[in-house]
Amino acid sequence: MTIIIWSIVGVIVLVCAVMFIGGMRFRHELNNTGADYFIQFIEENKDSPRFSMVLQYNQAKLIELRPEEPLPLASTVKIIIAIEYARQAAEGRIDPEMEVELKALNQYYVPKTDGGAHEAWIAHLGLKEESDTVPVSEIAYGMIAFSSNANTEYLMDLLGLDSIQKLITELDLQYHEPLYPLVSSLFVASDLMKEQQLTKGETLSALKQMDLAEYRLAAIQIHNRISSSPLTAEDKQKLSKWLSLDVQKVWSDRLPRSTTRDYVSIMEKLNSKSYFSNEAHQYLDPVMEGLMRDSRNQEWLQHAGQKGGSTMFVLTNAMYATDKEGNTLELAIFMTDLTWKEQAKLSHSLNSFQLKLLTDETVREHLKGIK
């Protein structure tokens, strides 16, 4: 018995040692990953249906790779909600300074489903009690800068989903799918399981076969239910445990989709400062252009904004910038079906890649040659 126990312990120690060494190696690899890795990924995936990219510099298209390929947007879709927030604030339909209790936001928060975004935003503001309040303008900023899904769902309710969908039409986005409540959609699978008394395997199969319009409707119905009867801590805890990797993959694949062509057109409108009213930009720029809060960016940029999104399988980003010399850049890049390693390395190298696009003409010329 002693020999067996020590053999098992020895195997565990060996496995842990291998995992530790592997983790250290990957961390070292990650720390040495920069813009070159991102460029290499583009070159290797330029014809892949899991990749799409459009890059413009001074109104000239440098690169268009599968620009009409609809791919999951993840949190990049929140740009649409930010624009609608600014429009309604400018038109006086909502009060951006209206104070909202934290508990009104937390009813849409499910722990361990947003990478800690909502908690990071709360910590940033120093909010501690459910009765603490925050203005709508700060909720919108938290949706973009921190990517709080709870804030997003609250704003969907405040602004009205119909108004948000109407904006998509007004912006002439040719390939954009309708939005639906993202947090509430996490509960579609568990509701399906309960209602039809299915096993987990049967639920996954039924979820994959569910019509997308039916899926969206289910998410909206769940949102309405949560809004009128908030989830308990136990409900949220159960969901966190229930979300298997397979279920998360289906959820990720079914997120609202659009194209890089659509999103570069949005970036152009934001970058021009002329498409939306000056009044709208008074509310929109503080939300979208968190980059400009950094004094170092103020030294060389007139303005710049971006929003990215990610799941375990997806990485997306849309950005715009105008430098002090008047050079303009718009970028939209969407990737899906990523391995965990690709996702980690691309996320780590995205910022350095963006910086190269803005400052290095040789990189822009190199990308221009990718066909």
C-alpha positions, 0 to 999 in steps of 0.5 A: 500500500505504501509503495502504491501511495508513494507511486501515485504521489510521485506521478502527481508531483511529476505532472505538476512539475511538467505543468509548471515548466510548461506554464513557465515556457508559455509565459516566456513565449507570451512575453516575447510575442509582439506585432510580428506574431500578429502579422504572421497569423494574418499571413497564414489565415488570410484565406481562412473562413475564421478570419476577416480584416479591413484596414484603411489609412488616409481613406485608402484601403490597404488590406481587405481580407474576406471583408464580407465574412460574417463572424461573431462580434463578441463585445465589439458589438457594444459599439452599437449600444454606445452610439445609441446611448449618445444619440438618445442623450443628445436628443434628451430622450435619456438623462446621462446623469441619472443616478442608478443603484448598483443593484439594478446593474448587478441583477444582470451580473453572473460571476465568472462569465465576463473575465472579471470585467464588471467587478473591475469596473466596480472596484475602479469606482470604489462602489461597495454597497448595493445602494451605491449609485452611479450615473448612466454616463459612467455605466456606458463608459464601463460597458466600453472601457471595462466591457461589463456585460451587466452594464450592457444588458442594463443599457439595452433595457434603458435604450430599448432593443427596438431603438438599437436595432433601428440604428443598425438599419440607419447606419446601413450595416449590410451584414449586421445581425440583430442584437439580443441580451448577452447575459440572458442568453447564457441561460437559454441552455439551462432553461431548455434543459428544465423545460424539456427535461433533457440530459446535458447531452440532449440539451447541447444537441437541442441547442445546436439545432435551435433556430437562431431567431428562436434563440434570440427570442428565448434570450429576450424572454429570459431578460424580461424575466430577470428584469421583473424577478432578479436572479438569486445568488444560487441561480447564478452559482448554478449557471457558473457550474453548468456552463461546460466548454461545449455549451460555451462554444455554442454560445460563442458561435451564436453571438451577433455577427457582422463583417469587418466591412460593416465595422470599418464603415462605423469607424470611418463615421466615428473618426470623421467627427462629422457623421454624428452631431456635435451634441452626440459626440459630447456624450460618445467621445468620453465613452469610446475614447478612453485611450485619450485619458492617457496623457502619452496618447494626447501628445501624438493623437488628435483622437482615438477610440476602440472596442475589442471583444473576446471569448475562449474562441473569439477575438475581435477589435474595431478601432479608429484614430487620427494623429496630430499630423492628420493621418487617419486609420480605421481597422476592423479585425475578427477571428473565431475558432481560435485555439486557447494558445492562439487566443492568448498570443493574439490578445497579448500582441494586439496592442503592439500590432495596433501601434505598429499600424499607426506609426510604422509605414513599413508594416503598413506597406507589408500588409498592403502586399498581403492578398 
